[in-house]
Amino acid sequence: MIENLPDGIGTPSDFEYEWEDVSFHSRVWETGPDPDGAYKVDLTVKTIRGEKLTDLEALKDFLVEYEEREPGSWQLTPVKVGGYDGLFSGDEVFYFIAPGVAAEVTIDHERFTDEDALDTAAGFHPESTT
């Protein structure tokens, strides 16, 4: 369930995929096409499921590898997302829900604010059953 969405986002599409034995269920809102025919991603919410997601640190380590980030280069701020522990980087917030279940919200930081990202995350409630 997604309770809070920023104004002005585009049309949603749903995707499911897997990477390294972790499954992703995402909903992506896009605006477009622009005059060149391109679409722009406004917002993405993901439910992430996998046995290796044992806590927030394991989730962060997985996302560093998945997003091909340099270890230690990601500037993250601890946040509470509802009752969950999470990490925030401006255009992205992710949080640990239960063993095997996590969530992530990314937002177009050029069009939307930190508050939009955090409000959307606080209103995103993936089911914790695997």
Stockholm file with secondary structure:
# STOCKHOLM 1.0

chainA/1-130         MIENLPDGIGTPSDFEYEWEDVSFHSRVWETGPDPDGAYKVDLTVKTIRGEKLTDLEALKDFLVEYEEREPGSWQLTPVKVGGYDGLFSGDEVFYFIAPGVAAEVTIDHERFTDEDALDTAAGFHPESTT
#=GR chainA/1-130 SS CBCCCCTTCCEEEEEEEEETTEEEEEEEEEECCCTTSCCEEEEEEEEEECTTCCSHHHHHHHHHHHTTCCTTCCCCEEEEETTEEEEECSSEEEEEEETTEEEEEEECTTTSCHHHHHHHHHTBCCCCCC
#=GC SS_cons         CBCCCCTTCCEEEEEEEEETTEEEEEEEEEECCCTTSCCEEEEEEEEEECTTCCSHHHHHHHHHHHTTCCTTCCCCEEEEETTEEEEECSSEEEEEEETTEEEEEEECTTTSCHHHHHHHHHTBCCCCCC
//
